[in-house]
Amino acid sequence: MSKITILGIESSCDDTSASIIQDGVMLSNVIANQRIHEEYGGVVPELASRAHQQNIIPVVDAAIKKANLTTKDIDAIAFTRGPGLLGALLVGTSFAKGFALANQKKLIEINHLQGHILAHFVKKDIDDNNQPAFPFICLLVSGGHTQIVLVRDYLDMEVLGSTIDDAAGEAFDKCAKVMGLPYPGGPIIDKKSKLGNPKAFTFGKPKVDGYNYSFSGLKTSFLYQIRDKVKEDSNFIATHIDDLCASLQSTIIDILMEKLKKAMKDYKVNQVAIAGGVSANSGIRERLIDLGKRHQWSVFLPEFQFTTDNAAMIAITGYYKYLKGEFAEQNITPKARFSY
């Protein structure tokens, strides 16, 4: 039986990535980061698009060479159709369509968020079976999305709840900006929180029905407290930075875990995973492991290389869509907003 080889392309935001997956096993995963956005305090869409244009050919070439394959060995090219920045998505979509047309390969469209979840199924080798069993619940936390997803099968997912305003990653980054911390602020808050007291400050928690999230109120509560304290003491932030980070991170994790626990109980599942960029946060990982021990859940944490945007998660999703014969046509276009 011949092997199924998928080339994955990811270009939804500011990282250009290409990966080769063969029968579910990752042979390569190359990522080109864009550090230029740091000086602007966030991703600049036009700059991201231009960088993708510069990076995509050498990144794809490197991924194919690292896998010790040639273009002829590839069966299909999977690409991120959305959600994401439209200009950035357009670069990846156009390249994938051109590659597929020129080399007579099948084309597979991928939902970026679905890819984050299926990153748990990327294998290091053929005997790697450390994946969650179906059904499981995944907490998807990133800079732009926060969702609780019931995963019944590789391509059968239901969003149980999502943020109605800011995502968890946005809350981290926006509060970090208030404290004068550089972008991206989430990893810095995580690092500083280890040195602070999580009970030093109390911030407002939202009351939202069901499994939905809200972080806008937390951000406002944080901003008002900081503003009032700085009026009294101009050195307040510098003096209390570690405690502020610890308290903020603890509050965000409390909000995330409260709804997750509710979903796990209501749907009576004992398999839980996290995915997305914010799933690299050490506090979230530690809290989830602790909850797993207390509630006898099987907990699955993604490797750090699969938390950020990467093409391996796109390629593995493409692999499962290939098995089901779900292919795209050449007239397909990217979508900035893209549901499951």
C-alpha contacts under 8 A as a table, 3 or more apart, distances in Angstrom:
res1	aa1	res2	aa2	distance
3	K	22	Q	6.63
3	K	23	D	6.09
4	I	22	Q	5.55
4	I	23	D	5.34
4	I	74	I	7.82
4	I	75	D	6.37
4	I	319	Y	7.57
5	T	20	I	6.95
5	T	21	I	5.79
5	T	22	Q	4.34
5	T	23	D	6.58
5	T	73	D	6.87
5	T	74	I	5.12
5	T	75	D	5.35
5	T	76	A	6.96
5	T	319	Y	7.80
6	I	20	I	5.71
6	I	21	I	5.23
6	I	22	Q	6.30
6	I	74	I	5.95
6	I	75	D	5.99
6	I	76	A	5.20
6	I	77	I	5.76
6	I	78	A	6.84
6	I	315	A	5.79
6	I	316	I	7.78
6	I	318	G	6.84
6	I	319	Y	6.28
7	L	18	A	7.02
7	L	19	S	5.74
7	L	20	I	4.77
7	L	21	I	6.64
7	L	74	I	6.62
7	L	76	A	6.38
7	L	77	I	4.70
7	L	78	A	6.07
7	L	315	A	5.96
8	G	18	A	5.44
8	G	19	S	5.04
8	G	20	I	6.31
8	G	21	I	7.75
8	G	77	I	5.83
8	G	78	A	4.70
8	G	79	F	5.76
8	G	311	A	5.19
8	G	312	A	6.46
8	G	313	M	7.96
8	G	314	I	5.36
8	G	315	A	4.12
8	G	316	I	7.93
8	G	318	G	7.38
9	I	16	T	7.83
9	I	17	S	5.94
9	I	18	A	4.79
9	I	19	S	6.86
9	I	60	V	7.96
9	I	77	I	7.48
9	I	78	A	6.15
9	I	79	F	4.62
9	I	80	T	6.49
9	I	92	G	6.43
9	I	96	A	7.33
9	I	311	A	5.30
9	I	314	I	6.69
9	I	315	A	7.38
10	E	15	D	7.56
10	E	16	T	6.01
10	E	17	S	5.12
10	E	18	A	6.45
10	E	79	F	6.10
10	E	80	T	5.45
10	E	92	G	6.66
10	E	309	D	7.24
10	E	310	N	6.13
10	E	311	A	4.90
10	E	314	I	6.71
11	S	14	D	6.98
11	S	15	D	6.13
11	S	16	T	5.09
11	S	17	S	6.70
11	S	52	H	6.98
11	S	80	T	6.73
11	S	88	A	5.70
11	S	89	L	5.56
11	S	91	V	7.23
11	S	92	G	5.46
12	S	15	D	7.56
12	S	80	T	6.63
12	S	81	R	7.97
12	S	82	G	6.68
12	S	83	P	6.93
12	S	84	G	4.62
12	S	85	L	5.82
12	S	86	L	7.80
12	S	88	A	5.62
12	S	89	L	5.08
12	S	92	G	7.98
12	S	112	H	7.55
13	C	43	V	7.80
13	C	45	P	7.82
13	C	48	A	6.90
13	C	84	G	5.95
13	C	85	L	5.75
13	C	88	A	6.08
13	C	89	L	7.64
14	D	33	N	6.89
14	D	34	Q	5.89
14	D	43	V	6.88
14	D	48	A	5.29
14	D	49	S	7.97
14	D	52	H	7.73
14	D	88	A	7.67
15	D	31	I	6.58
15	D	32	A	5.76
15	D	33	N	4.93
15	D	34	Q	6.20
15	D	52	H	7.62
15	D	309	D	6.67
15	D	310	N	7.61
16	T	31	I	5.73
16	T	32	A	5.15
16	T	33	N	6.74
16	T	52	H	5.83
16	T	55	N	6.53
16	T	56	I	6.28
16	T	59	V	7.35
16	T	310	N	7.84
17	S	29	N	7.15
17	S	30	V	5.48
17	S	31	I	4.29
17	S	32	A	6.22
17	S	56	I	7.44
17	S	59	V	6.48
17	S	60	V	7.58
17	S	309	D	7.89
17	S	310	N	5.58
17	S	311	A	5.13
18	A	29	N	5.91
18	A	30	V	5.41
18	A	31	I	6.73
18	A	56	I	7.97
18	A	59	V	6.08
18	A	60	V	5.27
18	A	63	A	5.91
18	A	310	N	7.41
18	A	311	A	4.94
18	A	312	A	7.30
19	S	26	M	7.51
19	S	27	L	7.47
19	S	28	S	5.20
19	S	29	N	4.19
19	S	30	V	6.17
19	S	60	V	7.59
19	S	63	A	5.66
19	S	64	I	7.75
19	S	310	N	7.96
19	S	311	A	5.07
19	S	312	A	5.10
19	S	315	A	6.51
20	I	26	M	6.08
20	I	27	L	5.45
20	I	28	S	5.24
20	I	29	N	6.68
20	I	63	A	6.57
20	I	64	I	6.82
20	I	67	A	6.70
20	I	312	A	7.01
20	I	315	A	6.71
21	I	24	G	5.69
21	I	25	V	5.35
21	I	26	M	4.52
21	I	27	L	5.81
21	I	28	S	7.34
21	I	312	A	6.98
21	I	315	A	5.90
21	I	316	I	6.38
21	I	319	Y	7.54
22	Q	25	V	5.17
22	Q	26	M	6.46
22	Q	27	L	6.94
23	D	319	Y	7.40
24	G	121	F	7.60
24	G	122	V	6.11
24	G	123	K	5.95
24	G	126	I	7.78
24	G	316	I	6.19
24	G	319	Y	6.84
25	V	122	V	6.23
25	V	123	K	4.56
25	V	124	K	5.69
25	V	125	D	5.56
25	V	126	I	6.32
26	M	29	N	7.33
26	M	122	V	6.43
26	M	123	K	6.02
26	M	124	K	5.89
26	M	125	D	7.51
26	M	312	A	6.93
27	L	66	K	7.42
27	L	67	A	4.98
28	S	63	A	5.54
28	S	64	I	7.52
28	S	66	K	5.92
28	S	67	A	5.42
28	S	312	A	7.86
29	N	63	A	6.24
29	N	310	N	7.35
29	N	311	A	6.48
29	N	312	A	5.87
30	V	59	V	6.27
30	V	60	V	7.82
30	V	62	A	7.04
30	V	63	A	5.72
30	V	310	N	7.93
30	V	311	A	7.70
31	I	59	V	7.04
31	I	310	N	6.69
31	I	311	A	7.89
32	A	55	N	6.88
32	A	59	V	7.06
34	Q	37	H	6.79
34	Q	48	A	7.42
34	Q	51	A	7.25
35	R	38	E	5.82
36	I	39	E	6.42
36	I	40	Y	7.85
37	H	40	Y	5.35
37	H	41	G	6.56
37	H	42	G	5.67
37	H	43	V	5.14
37	H	44	V	6.34
38	E	41	G	5.32
38	E	42	G	6.33
38	E	43	V	7.73
38	E	182	P	7.22
38	E	183	Y	5.46
38	E	184	P	7.18
39	E	42	G	7.92
39	E	183	Y	7.81
40	Y	43	V	7.36
40	Y	44	V	7.56
41	G	177	K	7.88
41	G	182	P	6.76
41	G	183	Y	5.00
41	G	184	P	7.30
42	G	183	Y	6.39
42	G	184	P	7.30
43	V	48	A	7.13
44	V	47	L	5.49
44	V	48	A	6.15
45	P	48	A	5.02
45	P	49	S	6.23
45	P	85	L	6.59
45	P	87	G	6.98
45	P	88	A	7.25
46	E	49	S	5.21
46	E	50	R	6.40
46	E	87	G	7.18
47	L	50	R	5.22
47	L	51	A	6.20
48	A	51	A	5.18
48	A	52	H	6.22
48	A	88	A	6.37
49	S	52	H	5.14
49	S	53	Q	6.44
49	S	87	G	5.51
49	S	88	A	4.57
49	S	91	V	6.92
50	R	53	Q	5.18
50	R	54	Q	6.52
51	A	54	Q	5.09
51	A	55	N	6.08
52	H	55	N	5.06
52	H	56	I	5.67
52	H	88	A	6.73
52	H	91	V	6.60
52	H	92	G	7.80
53	Q	56	I	5.85
53	Q	57	I	7.88
53	Q	91	V	6.37
54	Q	57	I	7.31
55	N	58	P	5.79
55	N	59	V	5.95
56	I	59	V	5.16
56	I	60	V	6.06
56	I	92	G	7.63
56	I	95	F	8.00
57	I	60	V	5.30
57	I	61	D	6.10
58	P	61	D	5.00
58	P	62	A	6.01
59	V	62	A	5.11
59	V	63	A	6.21
60	V	63	A	5.09
60	V	64	I	6.30
61	D	64	I	5.36
61	D	65	K	6.23
62	A	65	K	5.17
62	A	66	K	5.92
63	A	66	K	5.17
63	A	67	A	6.28
64	I	67	A	5.24
64	I	68	N	6.50
64	I	69	L	5.67
64	I	70	T	6.36
64	I	71	T	7.43
65	K	68	N	5.00
65	K	69	L	6.04
65	K	70	T	7.23
66	K	69	L	7.73
69	L	73	D	6.23
70	T	73	D	5.52
70	T	74	I	7.35
71	T	74	I	5.61
71	T	103	N	7.74
72	K	75	D	7.93
72	K	103	N	7.88
74	I	77	I	7.58
74	I	105	K	7.52
75	D	105	K	5.98
75	D	106	K	6.64
76	A	100	A	7.40
76	A	105	K	5.20
76	A	106	K	4.47
76	A	107	L	5.75
76	A	108	I	7.09
76	A	322	Y	7.87
77	I	96	A	6.41
77	I	99	F	7.89
77	I	100	A	6.67
77	I	105	K	6.96
77	I	106	K	6.37
77	I	107	L	5.26
77	I	108	I	6.14
77	I	315	A	7.88
77	I	318	G	7.72
78	A	96	A	7.41
78	A	107	L	6.10
78	A	108	I	4.51
78	A	109	E	5.84
78	A	110	I	6.58
78	A	314	I	6.47
78	A	315	A	5.86
78	A	318	G	5.27
79	F	92	G	6.66
79	F	93	T	6.32
79	F	96	A	6.42
79	F	107	L	7.98
79	F	108	I	6.44
79	F	109	E	5.45
79	F	110	I	5.73
79	F	314	I	6.58
79	F	315	A	7.84
80	T	83	P	7.91
80	T	89	L	6.90
80	T	92	G	7.13
80	T	93	T	7.08
80	T	109	E	6.19
80	T	110	I	4.81
80	T	111	N	6.07
80	T	112	H	5.72
80	T	314	I	6.76
81	R	89	L	6.40
81	R	93	T	6.58
81	R	109	E	5.66
81	R	110	I	5.62
81	R	111	N	6.17
81	R	112	H	7.30
81	R	333	T	7.30
81	R	334	P	4.70
81	R	335	K	6.00
81	R	338	F	7.92
82	G	89	L	6.78
82	G	110	I	7.28
82	G	111	N	5.59
82	G	112	H	5.78
82	G	334	P	6.09
82	G	335	K	5.02
82	G	336	A	5.42
82	G	337	R	6.24
82	G	338	F	5.36
83	P	111	N	6.83
83	P	112	H	6.14
83	P	113	L	7.60
83	P	335	K	6.08
83	P	336	A	4.63
83	P	337	R	4.67
83	P	338	F	4.87
83	P	339	S	7.84
84	G	88	A	7.48
84	G	89	L	6.59
84	G	112	H	7.97
84	G	335	K	7.58
84	G	336	A	4.94
84	G	337	R	6.93
85	L	88	A	5.33
85	L	89	L	6.06
85	L	336	A	5.80
86	L	89	L	5.09
86	L	90	L	6.04
86	L	334	P	6.83
86	L	335	K	6.66
86	L	336	A	5.12
87	G	90	L	5.06
87	G	91	V	6.67
88	A	91	V	5.45
88	A	92	G	6.88
89	L	92	G	5.33
89	L	93	T	6.00
89	L	334	P	5.97
89	L	335	K	7.74
89	L	336	A	7.72
90	L	93	T	5.07
90	L	94	S	5.86
90	L	333	T	7.66
90	L	334	P	6.00
91	V	94	S	5.32
91	V	95	F	6.18
92	G	95	F	5.21
92	G	96	A	6.09
93	T	96	A	5.17
93	T	97	K	6.15
93	T	333	T	7.18
93	T	334	P	6.52
94	S	97	K	5.20
94	S	98	G	6.11
95	F	98	G	5.12
95	F	99	F	5.99
96	A	99	F	5.10
96	A	100	A	6.02
96	A	107	L	7.40
97	K	100	A	5.17
97	K	101	L	6.04
97	K	107	L	7.05
97	K	330	Q	6.24
98	G	101	L	5.15
98	G	102	A	5.96
99	F	102	A	5.30
99	F	103	N	6.01
99	F	105	K	7.62
100	A	103	N	5.38
100	A	104	Q	5.43
100	A	105	K	4.47
100	A	106	K	6.14
100	A	107	L	6.20
101	L	104	Q	5.15
101	L	105	K	6.63
101	L	330	Q	7.91
102	A	105	K	7.97
106	K	327	F	6.69
106	K	328	A	7.71
107	L	327	F	5.66
107	L	328	A	5.27
107	L	329	E	6.93
107	L	330	Q	7.85
108	I	318	G	6.14
108	I	321	K	7.43
108	I	322	Y	7.56
108	I	326	E	6.98
108	I	327	F	4.86
108	I	328	A	5.19
109	E	318	G	7.57
109	E	327	F	7.20
109	E	328	A	6.06
110	I	114	Q	7.54
110	I	115	G	7.13
110	I	314	I	6.47
110	I	317	T	6.97
110	I	318	G	6.79
111	N	114	Q	5.28
111	N	115	G	6.30
111	N	338	F	6.85
111	N	339	S	7.56
111	N	340	Y	6.94
112	H	115	G	5.02
112	H	116	H	6.55
112	H	314	I	7.12
113	L	116	H	5.14
113	L	117	I	6.70
113	L	140	L	7.96
114	Q	117	I	5.30
114	Q	118	L	6.31
114	Q	317	T	7.51
114	Q	340	Y	7.25
115	G	118	L	5.08
115	G	119	A	6.09
115	G	313	M	4.82
115	G	314	I	5.22
115	G	316	I	7.59
115	G	317	T	5.79
116	H	119	A	5.29
116	H	120	H	7.98
116	H	140	L	7.70
116	H	275	A	5.74
116	H	276	G	5.78
116	H	306	F	7.71
116	H	307	T	7.43
116	H	309	D	7.86
116	H	313	M	6.01
117	I	120	H	6.37
117	I	138	C	6.99
117	I	140	L	7.30
117	I	274	I	7.67
117	I	275	A	5.74
117	I	276	G	7.79
117	I	313	M	7.98
118	L	121	F	5.44
118	L	122	V	7.39
118	L	154	Y	7.10
118	L	313	M	6.21
118	L	316	I	6.96
118	L	317	T	6.32
119	A	122	V	5.49
119	A	275	A	7.89
119	A	302	P	7.32
119	A	306	F	6.31
119	A	312	A	7.12
119	A	313	M	4.53
119	A	316	I	7.11
120	H	131	Q	5.98
120	H	132	P	7.49
120	H	300	F	7.83
120	H	301	L	7.99
120	H	302	P	6.09
121	F	131	Q	5.81
121	F	316	I	7.23
122	V	312	A	7.13
122	V	313	M	7.06
122	V	316	I	6.18
123	K	126	I	6.76
123	K	128	D	5.51
123	K	129	N	7.46
124	K	128	D	6.14
125	D	128	D	5.44
131	Q	300	F	7.36
132	P	136	F	6.89
132	P	271	Q	6.44
132	P	272	V	7.50
132	P	273	A	7.46
132	P	298	S	7.85
132	P	300	F	6.65
133	A	136	F	6.54
133	A	271	Q	6.85
134	F	151	V	6.74
134	F	152	R	5.46
134	F	153	D	6.06
134	F	271	Q	7.82
135	P	150	L	7.11
135	P	151	V	5.51
135	P	152	R	4.45
135	P	153	D	6.84
135	P	269	V	7.00
135	P	271	Q	7.27
136	F	150	L	6.10
136	F	151	V	5.35
136	F	152	R	6.79
136	F	269	V	6.29
136	F	270	N	7.12
136	F	271	Q	4.75
136	F	272	V	5.51
136	F	273	A	7.39
137	I	148	I	6.93
137	I	149	V	5.62
137	I	150	L	4.65
137	I	151	V	5.90
137	I	263	A	7.94
137	I	264	M	7.08
137	I	269	V	7.42
137	I	271	Q	6.50
137	I	272	V	4.94
137	I	273	A	6.35
138	C	148	I	5.86
138	C	149	V	5.18
138	C	150	L	6.52
138	C	151	V	7.13
138	C	272	V	5.74
138	C	273	A	4.62
138	C	274	I	5.25
138	C	275	A	7.00
139	L	146	T	7.48
139	L	147	Q	5.95
139	L	148	I	4.78
139	L	149	V	6.49
139	L	260	L	7.15
139	L	272	V	7.82
139	L	273	A	6.32
139	L	274	I	4.66
139	L	275	A	6.34
140	L	145	H	7.21
140	L	146	T	5.53
140	L	147	Q	5.07
140	L	148	I	6.25
140	L	149	V	7.39
140	L	274	I	5.73
140	L	275	A	4.78
140	L	276	G	5.56
140	L	279	S	7.65
141	V	145	H	5.94
141	V	146	T	4.56
141	V	147	Q	6.63
141	V	167	A	7.49
141	V	168	A	6.42
141	V	169	G	7.03
141	V	274	I	7.43
141	V	275	A	6.21
141	V	276	G	5.04
141	V	277	G	6.56
141	V	278	V	5.31
141	V	279	S	6.18
142	S	145	H	5.18
142	S	146	T	6.26
142	S	167	A	6.97
142	S	168	A	6.63
142	S	169	G	5.22
142	S	275	A	7.95
142	S	276	G	4.85
142	S	277	G	4.74
142	S	278	V	4.98
142	S	279	S	7.46
143	G	167	A	6.21
143	G	168	A	6.63
143	G	169	G	3.84
143	G	170	E	5.28
143	G	277	G	6.86
143	G	278	V	7.11
144	G	166	D	7.55
144	G	167	A	5.45
144	G	168	A	7.83
144	G	169	G	6.61
144	G	170	E	6.61
145	H	162	S	7.54
145	H	163	T	7.07
145	H	166	D	7.99
145	H	167	A	5.10
145	H	168	A	7.35
145	H	169	G	7.72
146	T	162	S	5.52
146	T	163	T	5.55
146	T	167	A	5.24
146	T	168	A	6.23
146	T	213	Y	7.42
147	Q	159	V	6.78
147	Q	160	L	7.47
147	Q	161	G	5.56
147	Q	162	S	4.16
147	Q	163	T	6.64
147	Q	212	N	7.70
147	Q	213	Y	7.96
148	I	159	V	6.03
148	I	160	L	5.53
148	I	161	G	5.20
148	I	162	S	6.38
148	I	211	Y	7.21
148	I	260	L	7.00
148	I	263	A	7.93
149	V	157	M	6.56
149	V	158	E	5.56
149	V	159	V	4.43
149	V	160	L	5.53
149	V	161	G	7.20
150	L	157	M	5.68
150	L	158	E	5.13
150	L	159	V	6.33
150	L	160	L	6.65
151	V	154	Y	7.30
151	V	156	D	6.19
151	V	157	M	4.54
151	V	158	E	6.56
152	R	155	L	7.97
152	R	156	D	5.40
152	R	157	M	5.99
153	D	156	D	4.81
153	D	157	M	6.94
154	Y	157	M	7.70
154	Y	317	T	7.94
154	Y	320	Y	7.00
155	L	320	Y	7.61
155	L	321	K	7.64
157	M	340	Y	7.24
158	E	340	Y	7.63
159	V	162	S	7.27
159	V	340	Y	7.97
160	L	211	Y	6.28
160	L	212	N	7.78
161	G	210	G	7.20
161	G	211	Y	4.46
161	G	212	N	4.32
161	G	213	Y	7.19
162	S	211	Y	7.07
162	S	212	N	4.74
162	S	213	Y	5.74
163	T	166	D	6.47
163	T	167	A	6.00
163	T	212	N	5.55
163	T	213	Y	4.21
163	T	214	S	5.32
163	T	215	F	7.66
164	I	212	N	6.83
164	I	213	Y	6.15
164	I	214	S	5.63
165	D	213	Y	7.92
165	D	214	S	5.78
165	D	215	F	6.72
165	D	216	S	6.21
166	D	170	E	5.90
166	D	171	A	6.52
166	D	214	S	6.45
166	D	215	F	5.35
166	D	216	S	5.58
167	A	170	E	5.15
167	A	171	A	6.38
167	A	214	S	7.49
167	A	215	F	6.53
168	A	171	A	5.11
168	A	172	F	6.45
168	A	215	F	6.62
168	A	252	I	7.13
168	A	278	V	7.61
169	G	172	F	5.16
169	G	173	D	6.25
169	G	186	G	6.77
169	G	277	G	7.91
169	G	278	V	6.17
170	E	173	D	5.09
170	E	174	K	5.85
171	A	174	K	5.33
171	A	175	C	6.01
171	A	215	F	6.25
171	A	216	S	7.35
171	A	218	L	7.79
171	A	219	K	6.09
172	F	175	C	5.45
172	F	176	A	6.02
172	F	185	G	6.18
172	F	186	G	5.01
172	F	189	I	7.43
172	F	249	Q	7.84
173	D	176	A	4.99
173	D	177	K	6.24
173	D	183	Y	6.87
173	D	184	P	6.06
173	D	185	G	4.57
173	D	186	G	5.65
174	K	177	K	5.11
174	K	178	V	6.54
174	K	185	G	7.72
174	K	219	K	7.45
175	C	178	V	5.06
175	C	179	M	6.52
175	C	185	G	7.93
175	C	219	K	6.44
175	C	222	F	7.21
175	C	223	L	7.34
176	A	179	M	5.11
176	A	180	G	6.35
176	A	181	L	5.15
176	A	182	P	7.31
176	A	183	Y	7.85
176	A	185	G	5.03
176	A	186	G	7.26
176	A	189	I	7.06
177	K	180	G	4.95
177	K	181	L	5.43
177	K	182	P	6.82
177	K	183	Y	7.49
177	K	185	G	7.10
178	V	181	L	7.54
178	V	223	L	7.08
179	M	237	I	6.43
179	M	241	I	7.69
181	L	185	G	6.17
181	L	188	I	7.59
182	P	185	G	5.86
184	P	187	P	6.92
184	P	188	I	7.63
185	G	188	I	5.31
185	G	189	I	6.16
186	G	189	I	5.21
186	G	190	D	6.22
186	G	278	V	7.62
186	G	281	N	7.90
187	P	190	D	5.00
187	P	191	K	6.25
187	P	281	N	7.00
188	I	191	K	5.07
188	I	192	K	6.18
189	I	192	K	5.18
189	I	193	S	5.84
189	I	245	C	5.21
189	I	246	A	7.50
189	I	249	Q	7.27
190	D	193	S	5.22
190	D	194	K	6.94
190	D	245	C	7.27
190	D	246	A	7.70
190	D	249	Q	7.09
190	D	281	N	6.35
190	D	282	S	6.85
190	D	283	G	7.19
191	K	194	K	5.83
191	K	195	L	7.79
192	K	195	L	5.55
192	K	196	G	6.85
192	K	241	I	7.65
192	K	242	D	5.18
192	K	245	C	6.16
192	K	246	A	7.06
193	S	196	G	5.13
193	S	197	N	7.59
193	S	198	P	7.53
193	S	242	D	5.57
193	S	243	D	6.79
193	S	244	L	7.77
193	S	245	C	4.88
193	S	246	A	3.81
193	S	247	S	7.60
193	S	249	Q	7.03
194	K	242	D	7.73
194	K	246	A	6.78
195	L	242	D	5.76
195	L	243	D	7.51
195	L	246	A	7.59
196	G	241	I	8.00
196	G	242	D	4.41
196	G	243	D	4.14
196	G	244	L	7.44
196	G	245	C	7.08
196	G	246	A	5.20
196	G	247	S	7.85
197	N	200	A	5.40
197	N	242	D	7.43
197	N	243	D	4.94
197	N	246	A	5.75
197	N	247	S	6.67
198	P	201	F	7.20
198	P	243	D	6.33
198	P	244	L	7.80
198	P	245	C	7.87
198	P	246	A	4.44
198	P	247	S	3.96
198	P	248	L	7.49
198	P	249	Q	7.69
198	P	250	S	5.92
199	K	202	T	6.93
199	K	243	D	7.98
199	K	246	A	7.85
199	K	247	S	5.81
200	A	243	D	5.95
200	A	244	L	7.41
200	A	247	S	6.32
201	F	243	D	7.43
201	F	244	L	6.80
201	F	247	S	5.68
202	T	247	S	6.99
203	F	218	L	6.38
203	F	221	S	5.91
203	F	222	F	6.20
203	F	247	S	7.94
203	F	248	L	7.39
203	F	251	T	7.05
204	G	217	G	6.80
204	G	218	L	5.33
204	G	221	S	5.79
204	G	222	F	7.92
205	K	217	G	7.18
205	K	218	L	6.04
205	K	251	T	7.50
205	K	255	I	7.02
206	P	213	Y	7.93
206	P	214	S	6.23
206	P	215	F	7.23
206	P	217	G	6.43
206	P	218	L	7.17
206	P	255	I	7.94
208	V	211	Y	7.82
208	V	212	N	6.33
208	V	213	Y	6.51
208	V	214	S	7.04
209	D	212	N	6.49
210	G	259	K	7.90
211	Y	259	K	5.49
211	Y	260	L	7.65
211	Y	262	K	7.63
211	Y	263	A	6.98
212	N	259	K	7.59
213	Y	255	I	7.75
213	Y	256	L	7.68
213	Y	259	K	7.89
214	S	217	G	7.11
215	F	218	L	5.23
215	F	219	K	6.32
216	S	219	K	5.13
216	S	220	T	6.31
217	G	220	T	5.04
217	G	221	S	6.08
218	L	221	S	5.06
218	L	222	F	6.08
219	K	222	F	5.13
219	K	223	L	6.14
220	T	223	L	5.01
220	T	224	Y	6.18
221	S	224	Y	5.34
221	S	225	Q	6.27
222	F	225	Q	5.35
222	F	226	I	6.18
222	F	248	L	7.96
223	L	226	I	5.22
223	L	227	R	6.05
224	Y	227	R	5.06
224	Y	228	D	6.15
225	Q	228	D	5.29
225	Q	229	K	6.15
226	I	229	K	5.20
226	I	230	V	6.02
226	I	237	I	7.54
227	R	230	V	5.25
227	R	231	K	6.36
228	D	231	K	5.25
228	D	232	E	6.81
229	K	232	E	5.26
229	K	233	D	6.14
229	K	234	S	7.97
229	K	236	F	6.48
230	V	233	D	4.83
230	V	234	S	4.84
230	V	235	N	6.98
230	V	236	F	5.61
230	V	237	I	7.22
231	K	234	S	6.39
233	D	236	F	5.25
234	S	237	I	7.70
235	N	238	A	5.50
235	N	239	T	6.09
236	F	239	T	5.18
236	F	240	H	6.07
237	I	240	H	5.28
237	I	241	I	5.30
237	I	244	L	7.94
238	A	241	I	5.36
240	H	243	D	5.45
240	H	244	L	6.05
241	I	244	L	5.10
241	I	245	C	6.16
242	D	245	C	5.19
242	D	246	A	6.12
243	D	246	A	5.02
243	D	247	S	5.99
244	L	247	S	5.27
244	L	248	L	6.01
245	C	248	L	5.17
245	C	249	Q	6.00
246	A	249	Q	5.29
246	A	250	S	6.07
247	S	250	S	5.15
247	S	251	T	6.17
248	L	251	T	5.19
248	L	252	I	6.31
249	Q	252	I	5.21
249	Q	253	I	6.19
249	Q	283	G	7.49
250	S	253	I	5.17
250	S	254	D	6.12
250	S	283	G	7.63
251	T	254	D	5.03
251	T	255	I	6.32
252	I	255	I	5.18
252	I	256	L	6.29
253	I	256	L	5.03
253	I	257	M	6.02
253	I	283	G	7.40
253	I	284	I	6.07
253	I	287	R	7.80
254	D	257	M	5.31
254	D	258	E	6.03
255	I	258	E	5.47
255	I	259	K	6.96
256	L	259	K	5.96
256	L	260	L	6.40
257	M	260	L	4.85
257	M	261	K	5.92
257	M	288	L	7.80
258	E	261	K	5.41
258	E	262	K	6.49
259	K	262	K	5.04
259	K	263	A	6.28
260	L	263	A	5.17
260	L	264	M	6.19
261	K	264	M	5.14
261	K	265	K	6.19
262	K	265	K	5.23
262	K	266	D	6.04
263	A	266	D	5.11
263	A	267	Y	5.94
264	M	267	Y	5.52
264	M	268	K	5.79
264	M	269	V	5.68
264	M	270	N	7.01
264	M	272	V	7.98
265	K	268	K	5.10
265	K	269	V	7.14
269	V	272	V	7.93
270	N	296	Q	7.07
270	N	297	W	4.59
270	N	298	S	6.08
271	Q	297	W	5.68
271	Q	298	S	4.83
271	Q	299	V	6.27
271	Q	300	F	7.89
272	V	297	W	6.80
272	V	298	S	6.22
272	V	299	V	5.15
272	V	300	F	6.28
273	A	299	V	5.82
273	A	300	F	4.60
273	A	301	L	6.02
273	A	302	P	7.97
274	I	279	S	5.94
274	I	300	F	6.86
274	I	301	L	5.95
274	I	302	P	7.03
275	A	278	V	7.63
275	A	279	S	5.38
275	A	301	L	7.57
275	A	302	P	6.55
275	A	307	T	6.17
276	G	279	S	5.44
276	G	280	A	7.82
276	G	306	F	7.99
276	G	307	T	4.97
276	G	308	T	6.23
276	G	309	D	7.78
277	G	280	A	6.07
277	G	307	T	4.72
277	G	308	T	4.58
277	G	309	D	7.32
278	V	281	N	5.52
278	V	307	T	7.38
279	S	284	I	6.80
279	S	285	R	7.04
279	S	301	L	7.79
279	S	302	P	7.64
279	S	307	T	6.25
280	A	284	I	7.87
280	A	285	R	7.38
280	A	304	F	6.10
280	A	307	T	6.13
281	N	284	I	5.52
281	N	285	R	6.43
282	S	285	R	5.09
282	S	286	E	6.08
283	G	286	E	5.16
283	G	287	R	6.07
284	I	287	R	5.19
284	I	288	L	6.08
285	R	288	L	5.23
285	R	289	I	6.18
285	R	301	L	7.25
286	E	289	I	5.20
286	E	290	D	6.20
287	R	290	D	5.08
287	R	291	L	6.17
288	L	291	L	5.02
288	L	292	G	6.02
288	L	299	V	7.33
289	I	292	G	4.98
289	I	293	K	6.40
289	I	299	V	6.54
290	D	293	K	5.27
290	D	294	R	6.39
291	L	294	R	5.06
291	L	295	H	5.95
291	L	296	Q	7.93
291	L	297	W	7.62
292	G	295	H	5.30
292	G	296	Q	5.29
292	G	297	W	4.40
292	G	298	S	6.35
292	G	299	V	6.08
293	K	296	Q	5.16
293	K	297	W	6.64
294	R	297	W	7.90
302	P	306	F	6.13
302	P	307	T	6.33
303	E	306	F	5.46
303	E	307	T	6.72
304	F	307	T	5.21
304	F	308	T	7.45
305	Q	308	T	6.61
305	Q	310	N	7.80
306	F	309	D	7.15
306	F	310	N	6.47
306	F	312	A	7.68
306	F	313	M	7.25
310	N	313	M	6.21
310	N	314	I	7.31
311	A	314	I	4.90
311	A	315	A	6.06
312	A	315	A	5.02
312	A	316	I	6.12
313	M	316	I	5.29
313	M	317	T	6.27
314	I	317	T	5.26
314	I	318	G	6.13
315	A	318	G	4.85
315	A	319	Y	6.13
316	I	319	Y	4.90
316	I	320	Y	6.61
317	T	320	Y	5.36
317	T	321	K	6.31
318	G	321	K	5.00
318	G	322	Y	5.91
319	Y	322	Y	5.03
319	Y	323	L	6.41
320	Y	323	L	5.12
320	Y	324	K	6.60
321	K	324	K	5.10
321	K	325	G	6.15
321	K	326	E	5.19
321	K	327	F	7.48
322	Y	325	G	4.91
322	Y	326	E	5.89
322	Y	327	F	7.08
323	L	326	E	7.79
328	A	332	I	6.86
329	E	332	I	5.82
335	K	338	F	5.92
